[in-house]
């Protein structure tokens, strides 16, 4: 699972075995190392975030801070996605 970066004790990462066809750009977030049922956050074409689900049960105040960091670093996430998967689609 390619790590994009860390935010404190939370890992932000891609799953290397994403579905075929490739899902729109998103990241998974979990505390500590990657887990199967991690929180999933879509990245929009305008660099905003859309919470798909919070399966990791990250507390709301922490999740809001993580989303702010993801939005601030969205261009970095998009670039890493393109480099890793070779193409990109957006949820919205």
Helices and strands as residue ranges (DSSP letters): E 3-7, E 10-13, E 26-31, E 39-43, E 49-53, H 60-72, H 74-85
